[in-house]
Structures are given as structure tokens and as C-alpha cells.
Amino acid sequence: MSTGHVEYASLDGTHIFKLIGEVRAQSCISLDKLLARIEQQKNVIGAIVDLTQTTFIDSTVLGVLAKLGLKLKQTHHIQAVMLSTNPDITTLANSMGLGQVFVILNYCGDPNVCTRALIDDNVTHNAMLSTVLDAHKTLMKLNENNQNMFEPLVKKLEKHQDAMESISDQQNA
């Protein structure tokens, strides 16, 4: 299980996401739901992803962040800012192509930003599967290396999702 979490704050159209500790796929359901709500807002003027207290980040989290960066660019014409002080995290983010959708800055600011933890509610198997699948599809869109790296995983997850839907359809019939 994840020993990290995501915190969030918003002020006058600027959204702040702070990832703390070892942030893994389990933390992404609430973040993904929040991104969907932010996408619908009209007054979005900026976004900051603070990775200065992140010790580990998995590919699903990176995919959800890529989705955030892409949506902000496409929907609101904003390039989000990513703050990182850990060279390993920065290298990983850049290697996954997040530098294409974020301005990545080395930042040592105030760690006591007023954010509150996102609650990981309703983490069902289907919700987790959907989030993991969508996050990796988003990473695949960023560059060819990601496409090659995650295509087998995405195909396997899609088969699993199809099987789950088939079982659900049979139970509802």
C-alpha cells in the first residue's frame, strides 16, 4: 500500500497539487476525479504540481499528472508548473515526457503550503483499473518510448477490463 498521499488547494483559479512521500496508483482515484471537475471550470488560470516532498512516484501517478498537463494545455491554454528538488524524481518525470506539458523547476520553497489531503474514497477494483489504464494511455501519447514501454501493459489491462465488463453484463442479464 501507498505510504504517501496527495494534497490539494485552490486559490482564485490557481490549483496546487502536493504529492508527499511514496505516491502510488491508490492515490490517483481522487486526483483523477478532481481533474475532471477542474477541467469543467472556467476560471482556471494556473496549476502547480509540487513534488518537493515526493520520495517515490509510480507510472500511474505520472500518467494522471500527464493528463492534468495535457488537459490544462488543451482546455485552458495553460502550461502547468512542476516543482521538484529530487534529481531522481525530476529525471523520471522528464524521461516520461512530462517536460513537454509542464515547466519543471528545481524549487526549495516553503514546505508548509496550505493544502489538504485528498481522500481516497470509493477505491473499487473497476475504478482503480480504469484510472491505471487511462494514466498509462496518457503516458503513451507523450512519446514513442512510452508507447513501446506501456503498450503490452495497456493491452493486458484492456483485456482484463473487457472481461470484467463481460462478467458484469452476464450478472445483470
Secondary structure, DSSP 8 states (H G I E B T S, - for coil): --S-EEEEEEETTEEEEEEEEEE-GGGHHHHHHHHHHHHH-S---EEEEEEEEEEEE-HHHHHHHHHHHHHHHHHH---EEEEE--HHHHHHHHHTTGGGTEEEEE----S----EE-------HHHHHHHHHHHHHHHHHH-HHHHHHHHHHHHHHHHHHHHHHHHHHHHH-
